[in-house]
């Protein structure tokens, strides 16, 4: 090494953290070093900040999944209770708006009343103004898929 061009090296330089006060020795070209933050108190090295944020995220995700599951179970329970029930609303059949309004105008608001009307045959239902063959076919398909027994006169 060439003489008089290199800085003085101090093998026992004291390093002090301003945040937590921890001190240690290391080699440096300065006798004493003061740092703002060290590995003892930095959130990246301690993992505290990310762990707390991650725990909050996990808890929120858990509660979100739990509430979605509870909603789904309640909906399935309601569907199961209504399956085959004559009290099911006529809107649940998913008919066209015109057909649904025609049934309501005729005083048919639930599936039980519609099935009673079907006891008189297809002609009895088709006699309702605004309710056509396509709506009747669609209503029968939906009733079968929901587990209802159609009257013999309507089959």
Backbone as ProteinMPNN parsed JSONL, in Angstrom:
{"seq_chain_A": "XXXXXXXXXXXXXXXXXXXXXXXXXXXXXXXXXXXXXXXXXXXXXXXXXXXXXXXXXXXXXXXXXXXXXXXXXXXXXXXXXXXXXXXXXXXXXXXXXXXXXXXXXXXXXXXXXXXXXXXXXXXXXXXXXXXXXXXXXXXXXXXXXXXXXXXXXXX", "coords_chain_A": {"N_chain_A": [[0.836, -1.184, 0.0], [0.396, 2.241, -0.645], [1.84, 4.919, 1.112], [0.341, 7.441, 3.161], [-2.008, 7.957, 1.637], [-4.345, 6.644, 2.257], [-7.259, 6.582, 4.399], [-7.391, 6.704, 8.025], [-7.873, 3.692, 9.738], [-10.125, 2.449, 12.067], [-10.365, -0.193, 14.134], [-12.022, -0.65, 16.312], [-14.433, 0.92, 16.246], [-17.141, 2.718, 17.594], [-20.591, 2.192, 17.284], [-23.702, 3.775, 17.521], [-27.182, 3.595, 17.997], [-29.705, 5.921, 17.314], [-32.433, 5.607, 17.688], [-33.088, 3.332, 19.326], [-30.976, 3.163, 21.117], [-29.093, 1.156, 21.252], [-25.76, -0.084, 21.161], [-22.709, -1.009, 19.494], [-19.614, -2.446, 18.384], [-17.51, -1.971, 15.565], [-15.549, -2.095, 12.535], [-14.241, 0.865, 11.111], [-13.672, 3.966, 9.323], [-14.078, 6.083, 10.92], [-14.047, 7.107, 14.331], [-16.327, 7.118, 15.94], [-19.729, 6.372, 15.329], [-23.026, 7.463, 14.591], [-26.211, 6.283, 14.116], [-29.482, 6.556, 12.605], [-31.394, 4.534, 12.706], [-31.411, 1.051, 13.452], [-30.726, -2.501, 12.917], [-31.913, -3.653, 15.054], [-34.187, -2.224, 15.725], [-35.515, -1.609, 13.38], [-38.431, -1.971, 11.377], [-38.442, -3.695, 9.157], [-36.444, -5.583, 9.662], [-37.204, -6.579, 12.149], [-39.727, -7.512, 11.634], [-42.13, -6.879, 12.718], [-43.981, -4.822, 11.851], [-44.89, -5.717, 9.313], [-45.904, -8.195, 10.034], [-48.007, -7.544, 11.778], [-49.684, -6.117, 10.042], [-50.196, -8.149, 8.216], [-51.491, -10.023, 9.812], [-53.822, -8.634, 10.43], [-54.917, -8.494, 7.867], [-55.323, -11.216, 7.347], [-57.228, -11.881, 9.278], [-59.358, -10.237, 8.524], [-59.867, -11.327, 5.963], [-60.634, -13.894, 6.735], [-63.027, -13.395, 8.212], [-64.545, -12.304, 6.166], [-64.788, -14.488, 4.39], [-66.161, -16.192, 6.105], [-68.586, -14.798, 6.531], [-69.612, -14.785, 3.93], [-69.959, -17.505, 3.515], [-71.867, -18.091, 5.515], [-74.026, -16.589, 4.579], [-74.516, -17.923, 2.17], [-75.245, -20.484, 3.13], [-77.582, -19.833, 4.523], [-79.178, -18.946, 2.396], [-79.406, -21.319, 0.93], [-80.81, -22.847, 2.779], [-83.25, -21.48, 2.899], [-84.077, -21.855, 0.255], [-84.378, -24.631, 0.27], [-86.426, -24.915, 2.125], [-88.484, -23.691, 0.73], [-88.762, -25.356, -1.397], [-90.98, -27.122, -3.281], [-93.023, -25.939, -1.93], [-96.251, -24.553, -1.773], [-96.519, -21.892, -1.262], [-94.592, -20.416, -2.455], [-93.479, -17.568, -4.222], [-94.746, -16.275, -7.311], [-92.963, -14.84, -8.809], [-90.565, -16.14, -8.473], [-90.405, -18.039, -10.405], [-89.237, -17.01, -12.62], [-90.356, -15.982, -14.946], [-91.282, -14.09, -17.929], [-91.684, -10.536, -17.709], [-94.131, -9.518, -18.586], [-95.763, -11.814, -18.552], [-95.694, -12.47, -15.822], [-96.93, -10.203, -14.739], [-99.426, -10.477, -15.91], [-100.366, -12.784, -14.639], [-100.485, -11.855, -11.996], [-102.433, -9.886, -12.27], [-104.586, -11.528, -12.759], [-104.946, -12.511, -10.269], [-103.242, -14.449, -9.335], [-100.721, -15.122, -7.286], [-98.94, -16.826, -6.095], [-97.244, -20.04, -6.322], [-98.913, -22.165, -5.64], [-101.499, -21.27, -6.238], [-101.218, -21.031, -8.994], [-100.809, -23.701, -9.717], [-103.322, -24.717, -9.028], [-104.87, -23.449, -10.936], [-103.817, -24.697, -13.153], [-104.92, -27.208, -12.827], [-107.283, -27.102, -14.143], [-106.506, -27.496, -16.694], [-104.443, -26.787, -19.602], [-105.739, -24.891, -21.178], [-107.194, -23.335, -19.405], [-105.247, -21.799, -18.163], [-104.126, -20.538, -20.358], [-106.204, -18.9, -21.035], [-105.949, -16.64, -19.576], [-105.528, -13.236, -20.007], [-102.741, -11.974, -21.77], [-100.998, -13.992, -21.119], [-99.169, -16.367, -22.639], [-98.498, -19.263, -24.8], [-95.701, -19.758, -24.858], [-94.897, -18.729, -22.379], [-96.318, -20.431, -20.701], [-95.127, -22.924, -21.255], [-92.508, -22.385, -20.403], [-93.02, -21.878, -17.673], [-93.931, -24.388, -16.815], [-91.616, -25.962, -17.187], [-89.881, -24.756, -15.339], [-91.272, -25.231, -12.949], [-91.155, -28.024, -12.817], [-88.37, -28.333, -12.557], [-88.025, -27.244, -10.07], [-89.113, -29.146, -8.47], [-91.866, -29.568, -8.3], [-94.975, -31.273, -8.661], [-96.773, -31.578, -11.537], [-100.209, -31.118, -12.378], [-102.282, -33.774, -13.723], [-103.99, -33.002, -15.764], [-102.671, -30.903, -16.923], [-100.432, -31.932, -18.066]], "CA_chain_A": [[0.0, 0.0, 0.0], [1.153, 3.491, -0.668], [1.727, 5.643, 2.376], [-0.294, 8.752, 3.251], [-3.168, 8.187, 0.762], [-5.491, 5.949, 2.811], [-7.718, 7.118, 5.686], [-7.055, 5.903, 9.203], [-8.871, 2.653, 10.0], [-10.313, 2.184, 13.487], [-11.01, -1.508, 14.249], [-12.984, -0.653, 17.424], [-15.307, 2.083, 16.145], [-18.384, 2.501, 18.339], [-21.79, 2.568, 16.547], [-24.812, 3.975, 18.45], [-28.463, 3.82, 17.324], [-30.433, 7.04, 17.919], [-33.813, 5.207, 17.991], [-33.23, 2.417, 20.468], [-29.87, 3.325, 22.038], [-28.185, 0.006, 21.21], [-24.439, 0.249, 20.622], [-21.846, -2.14, 19.182], [-18.349, -2.02, 17.784], [-17.235, -2.47, 14.223], [-14.404, -1.418, 11.941], [-14.648, 1.99, 10.296], [-12.679, 5.036, 9.195], [-14.418, 7.077, 11.936], [-13.974, 6.516, 15.671], [-17.674, 6.972, 16.507], [-20.8, 6.518, 14.347], [-24.385, 7.539, 15.13], [-27.164, 5.945, 13.053], [-30.866, 6.876, 12.966], [-32.15, 3.306, 12.961], [-30.543, -0.12, 13.3], [-31.436, -3.755, 12.679], [-32.62, -4.027, 16.279], [-35.474, -1.545, 15.829], [-36.114, -1.382, 12.059], [-39.556, -2.901, 11.17], [-38.136, -4.708, 8.15], [-35.646, -6.646, 10.274], [-37.938, -7.193, 13.263], [-40.898, -8.182, 11.089], [-43.324, -6.498, 13.485], [-44.961, -4.07, 11.068], [-45.502, -6.563, 8.283], [-46.658, -9.261, 10.675], [-49.253, -6.982, 12.273], [-50.535, -5.852, 8.892], [-50.593, -9.423, 7.631], [-52.472, -10.646, 10.704], [-55.091, -7.939, 10.219], [-55.435, -8.928, 6.574], [-55.794, -12.594, 7.468], [-58.463, -11.866, 10.073], [-60.413, -9.671, 7.67], [-60.199, -12.312, 4.932], [-61.357, -14.983, 7.387], [-64.393, -12.964, 8.499], [-65.241, -12.142, 4.896], [-65.145, -15.833, 3.941], [-67.154, -16.717, 7.032], [-69.88, -14.163, 6.291], [-70.097, -15.26, 2.635], [-70.405, -18.889, 3.725], [-73.111, -18.06, 6.283], [-75.064, -16.102, 3.669], [-74.812, -19.008, 1.235], [-75.962, -21.532, 3.857], [-78.934, -19.333, 4.793], [-79.918, -18.953, 1.131], [-79.717, -22.712, 0.612], [-81.84, -23.289, 3.721], [-84.504, -20.873, 2.451], [-84.457, -22.554, -0.973], [-84.821, -25.982, 0.631], [-87.735, -24.793, 2.777], [-89.467, -23.315, -0.279], [-88.861, -26.377, -2.435], [-92.253, -27.837, -3.231], [-94.0, -25.198, -1.142], [-97.228, -23.817, -2.593], [-96.463, -20.476, -0.91], [-93.515, -19.775, -3.206], [-93.995, -16.48, -5.054], [-94.761, -16.533, -8.748], [-91.764, -14.204, -9.366], [-89.458, -17.09, -8.379], [-90.376, -18.891, -11.594], [-88.396, -16.366, -13.617], [-91.098, -15.763, -16.189], [-91.181, -12.751, -18.49], [-92.384, -9.522, -16.91], [-95.521, -9.445, -19.05], [-96.472, -13.0, -18.066], [-95.834, -12.344, -14.372], [-97.939, -9.176, -14.488], [-100.721, -11.035, -16.301], [-100.789, -13.689, -13.559], [-100.852, -11.034, -10.837], [-103.72, -9.253, -12.593], [-105.607, -12.569, -12.636], [-105.047, -12.884, -8.86], [-102.333, -15.575, -9.044], [-99.497, -14.533, -6.733], [-97.996, -17.852, -5.659], [-97.21, -21.258, -7.13], [-100.081, -22.98, -5.306], [-102.633, -20.772, -7.025], [-100.948, -21.361, -10.394], [-101.059, -25.14, -9.885], [-104.783, -24.897, -9.006], [-105.363, -23.028, -12.244], [-103.4, -25.745, -14.092], [-105.827, -28.345, -12.673], [-108.314, -26.943, -15.164], [-105.91, -27.761, -18.001], [-103.66, -25.706, -20.203], [-106.631, -23.883, -21.713], [-107.58, -22.439, -18.316], [-104.142, -20.853, -17.943], [-103.973, -19.746, -21.578], [-107.31, -17.953, -21.097], [-105.55, -15.418, -18.874], [-105.035, -12.274, -21.004], [-101.323, -11.625, -21.638], [-100.213, -15.173, -20.779], [-99.182, -17.171, -23.848], [-97.992, -20.639, -24.823], [-94.276, -19.762, -24.493], [-94.834, -18.52, -20.929], [-96.822, -21.653, -20.075], [-94.076, -23.94, -21.386], [-91.407, -21.994, -19.521], [-93.478, -22.048, -16.29], [-93.953, -25.832, -16.525], [-90.219, -26.419, -17.051], [-89.34, -24.254, -14.079], [-91.947, -25.941, -11.859], [-90.567, -29.375, -12.742], [-87.002, -28.236, -12.044], [-88.102, -26.923, -8.643], [-89.607, -30.317, -7.758], [-93.322, -29.586, -8.195], [-95.718, -32.238, -9.459], [-97.792, -30.893, -12.34], [-101.477, -31.874, -12.447], [-102.416, -34.644, -14.899], [-104.711, -32.263, -16.818], [-101.747, -29.968, -17.555], [-99.311, -32.657, -18.7]], "C_chain_A": [[0.883, 1.25, 0.0], [0.894, 4.252, 0.625], [1.037, 6.991, 2.161], [-1.429, 8.997, 2.243], [-4.436, 7.546, 1.304], [-5.925, 6.571, 4.127], [-7.334, 6.182, 6.828], [-8.197, 4.939, 9.485], [-8.91, 2.383, 11.487], [-11.051, 0.852, 13.633], [-12.053, -1.569, 15.365], [-13.862, 0.595, 17.394], [-16.644, 1.763, 16.811], [-19.558, 3.046, 17.504], [-22.934, 2.658, 17.551], [-26.072, 4.291, 17.636], [-29.211, 4.93, 18.061], [-31.846, 6.629, 18.335], [-33.916, 4.373, 19.251], [-32.085, 2.505, 21.471], [-28.884, 2.172, 22.058], [-26.843, 0.45, 20.627], [-23.636, -1.029, 20.434], [-20.577, -1.599, 18.537], [-18.174, -2.682, 16.429], [-16.001, -1.746, 13.7], [-14.876, -0.311, 11.023], [-13.51, 2.985, 10.168], [-12.983, 6.177, 10.143], [-14.415, 6.382, 13.286], [-15.368, 6.247, 16.241], [-18.704, 7.266, 15.416], [-22.147, 6.585, 15.07], [-25.338, 7.293, 13.949], [-28.581, 6.226, 13.544], [-31.648, 5.638, 13.38], [-31.234, 2.123, 12.691], [-31.389, -1.379, 13.074], [-32.216, -4.216, 13.904], [-34.019, -3.412, 16.323], [-36.145, -1.281, 14.477], [-37.225, -2.408, 11.81], [-39.27, -3.992, 10.14], [-37.389, -5.889, 8.772], [-36.383, -7.333, 11.41], [-39.158, -7.951, 12.768], [-42.179, -7.789, 11.773], [-44.381, -5.82, 12.616], [-45.656, -4.956, 10.047], [-46.331, -7.675, 8.903], [-47.995, -8.733, 11.188], [-50.209, -6.692, 11.117], [-51.055, -7.144, 8.298], [-51.64, -10.106, 8.497], [-53.828, -9.972, 10.524], [-55.722, -8.375, 8.911], [-56.004, -10.328, 6.634], [-57.112, -12.651, 8.225], [-59.612, -11.335, 9.236], [-60.836, -10.658, 6.6], [-61.004, -13.467, 5.523], [-62.805, -14.595, 7.645], [-65.2, -12.771, 7.225], [-65.688, -13.502, 4.362], [-66.255, -16.42, 4.807], [-68.534, -16.116, 6.758], [-70.461, -14.61, 4.951], [-70.645, -16.671, 2.777], [-71.739, -18.914, 4.479], [-74.279, -17.587, 5.419], [-75.491, -17.206, 2.711], [-75.631, -20.1, 1.918], [-77.395, -21.097, 4.142], [-79.781, -19.34, 3.522], [-80.313, -20.375, 0.746], [-80.825, -23.241, 1.513], [-83.206, -22.751, 3.304], [-84.998, -21.573, 1.185], [-85.011, -23.936, -0.663], [-86.194, -25.942, 1.288], [-88.824, -24.492, 1.754], [-89.662, -24.386, -1.343], [-90.159, -27.162, -2.257], [-93.324, -27.117, -2.447], [-94.972, -24.455, -2.055], [-97.199, -22.314, -2.315], [-95.364, -19.724, -1.647], [-94.109, -18.732, -4.158], [-93.854, -16.805, -6.534], [-93.535, -15.898, -9.425], [-90.572, -15.156, -9.368], [-89.37, -18.007, -9.592], [-89.532, -18.285, -12.707], [-89.07, -16.198, -14.959], [-90.857, -14.346, -16.691], [-92.028, -11.791, -17.665], [-93.857, -9.458, -17.308], [-96.34, -10.622, -18.52], [-96.705, -12.917, -16.562], [-96.909, -11.322, -14.023], [-99.341, -9.684, -14.849], [-101.253, -11.969, -15.219], [-101.224, -12.903, -12.326], [-102.207, -10.362, -11.052], [-104.862, -10.25, -12.441], [-105.745, -13.057, -11.193], [-104.168, -14.06, -8.475], [-101.002, -14.985, -8.588], [-98.495, -15.574, -6.26], [-98.164, -19.124, -6.497], [-98.431, -22.136, -6.87], [-101.303, -22.565, -6.116], [-102.449, -21.107, -8.508], [-101.222, -22.837, -10.663], [-102.563, -25.44, -9.859], [-105.386, -24.529, -10.36], [-104.998, -24.075, -13.302], [-104.262, -26.999, -13.973], [-106.94, -28.3, -13.715], [-107.787, -27.187, -16.57], [-105.151, -26.546, -18.517], [-104.54, -24.563, -20.684], [-107.037, -22.867, -20.645], [-106.5, -21.39, -18.071], [-103.972, -19.956, -19.162], [-105.095, -18.732, -21.752], [-106.996, -16.649, -20.374], [-104.992, -14.444, -19.913], [-103.572, -11.899, -20.731], [-100.428, -12.798, -21.293], [-100.311, -16.133, -21.964], [-98.576, -18.547, -23.683], [-96.524, -20.7, -24.387], [-94.108, -19.6, -22.977], [-95.303, -19.763, -20.177], [-95.757, -22.744, -20.113], [-92.911, -23.639, -20.443], [-91.779, -22.189, -18.051], [-93.481, -23.521, -15.899], [-92.539, -26.372, -16.325], [-89.645, -26.005, -15.705], [-89.976, -24.97, -12.884], [-91.386, -27.351, -11.699], [-89.164, -29.324, -12.142], [-86.976, -27.909, -10.549], [-88.715, -28.062, -7.822], [-91.104, -30.371, -7.581], [-93.897, -30.657, -9.101], [-96.796, -31.492, -10.221], [-99.065, -31.751, -12.378], [-101.55, -32.673, -13.746], [-103.078, -33.899, -16.049], [-103.767, -31.334, -17.573], [-100.633, -30.663, -18.304], [-99.645, -32.901, -20.126]], "O_chain_A": [[1.968, 1.275, 0.581], [-0.215, 4.198, 1.156], [1.15, 7.594, 1.095], [-1.782, 10.154, 2.014], [-5.524, 7.886, 0.838], [-5.087, 7.039, 4.898], [-6.996, 5.018, 6.611], [-9.363, 5.334, 9.471], [-7.88, 2.121, 12.109], [-12.232, 0.765, 13.296], [-12.895, -2.467, 15.359], [-14.018, 1.26, 18.418], [-17.205, 0.685, 16.621], [-19.537, 4.198, 17.071], [-23.132, 1.739, 18.346], [-26.053, 5.12, 16.726], [-29.34, 4.889, 19.285], [-32.411, 7.236, 19.244], [-34.722, 4.66, 20.136], [-32.204, 1.974, 22.575], [-27.918, 2.212, 22.82], [-26.801, 1.266, 19.707], [-23.858, -2.017, 21.134], [-20.499, -0.421, 18.19], [-18.633, -3.799, 16.192], [-15.471, -0.865, 14.377], [-15.805, -0.507, 10.24], [-12.49, 2.851, 10.844], [-12.234, 7.153, 10.183], [-14.744, 5.199, 13.379], [-15.568, 5.257, 16.945], [-18.592, 8.247, 14.681], [-22.38, 5.859, 16.036], [-25.285, 7.985, 12.932], [-28.858, 6.147, 14.741], [-32.468, 5.69, 14.297], [-30.38, 2.182, 11.807], [-32.618, -1.316, 13.046], [-33.087, -5.08, 13.796], [-34.937, -4.004, 16.891], [-37.263, -0.767, 14.451], [-36.999, -3.601, 12.009], [-39.803, -5.096, 10.244], [-37.664, -7.046, 8.454], [-36.215, -8.534, 11.622], [-39.586, -8.92, 13.396], [-43.236, -8.324, 11.437], [-45.549, -6.207, 12.646], [-46.882, -4.938, 9.936], [-47.361, -8.058, 8.347], [-49.015, -9.407, 11.048], [-51.401, -6.987, 11.202], [-52.222, -7.231, 7.917], [-52.579, -10.706, 7.974], [-54.859, -10.642, 10.472], [-56.93, -8.601, 8.848], [-57.048, -10.604, 6.043], [-58.015, -13.396, 7.844], [-60.704, -11.903, 9.232], [-62.029, -10.819, 6.345], [-61.94, -13.963, 4.897], [-63.717, -15.363, 7.339], [-66.401, -13.041, 7.201], [-66.831, -13.656, 3.931], [-67.174, -17.065, 4.302], [-69.535, -16.832, 6.751], [-71.673, -14.796, 4.838], [-71.692, -16.989, 2.213], [-72.639, -19.674, 4.121], [-75.385, -18.118, 5.514], [-76.682, -17.402, 2.469], [-76.605, -20.59, 1.347], [-78.322, -21.898, 4.018], [-80.96, -19.695, 3.56], [-81.431, -20.608, 0.286], [-81.683, -24.0, 1.063], [-84.202, -23.474, 3.348], [-86.189, -21.854, 1.051], [-85.998, -24.363, -1.262], [-87.03, -26.813, 1.048], [-89.951, -24.97, 1.882], [-90.623, -24.33, -2.11], [-90.395, -27.78, -1.219], [-94.433, -27.632, -2.308], [-94.55, -23.799, -3.007], [-97.799, -21.541, -3.062], [-95.225, -18.513, -1.476], [-95.117, -18.986, -4.817], [-92.945, -17.527, -6.941], [-93.11, -16.354, -10.487], [-89.661, -14.998, -10.18], [-88.358, -18.682, -9.784], [-89.152, -18.987, -13.645], [-88.416, -16.267, -16.0], [-90.302, -13.508, -15.98], [-92.981, -12.203, -17.003], [-94.729, -9.354, -16.446], [-97.48, -10.444, -18.09], [-97.786, -13.253, -16.08], [-97.71, -11.546, -13.116], [-100.319, -9.36, -14.176], [-102.445, -11.954, -14.912], [-102.218, -13.246, -11.686], [-103.024, -10.28, -10.135], [-105.968, -9.882, -12.046], [-106.572, -13.926, -10.916], [-104.333, -14.617, -7.39], [-100.251, -14.423, -9.386], [-97.326, -15.254, -6.044], [-99.108, -19.252, -7.276], [-98.93, -22.784, -7.79], [-102.046, -23.409, -6.616], [-103.417, -21.431, -9.197], [-101.791, -23.193, -11.695], [-103.03, -26.317, -10.585], [-106.286, -25.202, -10.861], [-105.767, -24.316, -14.233], [-104.333, -27.782, -14.92], [-107.471, -29.336, -14.117], [-108.543, -27.094, -17.537], [-105.21, -25.452, -17.955], [-104.145, -23.399, -20.613], [-107.204, -21.683, -20.939], [-106.806, -20.228, -17.802], [-103.706, -18.761, -19.029], [-104.957, -17.794, -22.537], [-107.706, -15.659, -20.546], [-104.062, -14.8, -20.637], [-103.211, -11.553, -19.606], [-99.214, -12.629, -21.183], [-101.386, -16.651, -22.266], [-98.191, -18.952, -22.586], [-96.142, -21.594, -23.631], [-93.268, -20.264, -22.37], [-94.746, -20.107, -19.135], [-95.514, -23.412, -19.107], [-92.397, -24.533, -19.771], [-90.94, -22.62, -17.259], [-93.085, -23.872, -14.788], [-92.292, -27.149, -15.402], [-89.004, -26.8, -15.018], [-89.287, -25.28, -11.913], [-91.168, -27.816, -10.58], [-88.805, -30.166, -11.319], [-86.025, -28.253, -9.847], [-88.823, -27.949, -6.601], [-91.584, -31.164, -6.771], [-93.368, -30.918, -10.181], [-97.645, -30.841, -9.613], [-98.986, -32.979, -12.408], [-100.948, -32.291, -14.75], [-102.747, -34.15, -17.207], [-104.02, -31.006, -18.732], [-99.949, -30.031, -19.109], [-98.849, -33.495, -20.853]]}, "name": "protein", "num_of_chains": 1, "seq": "XXXXXXXXXXXXXXXXXXXXXXXXXXXXXXXXXXXXXXXXXXXXXXXXXXXXXXXXXXXXXXXXXXXXXXXXXXXXXXXXXXXXXXXXXXXXXXXXXXXXXXXXXXXXXXXXXXXXXXXXXXXXXXXXXXXXXXXXXXXXXXXXXXXXXXXXXXX"}
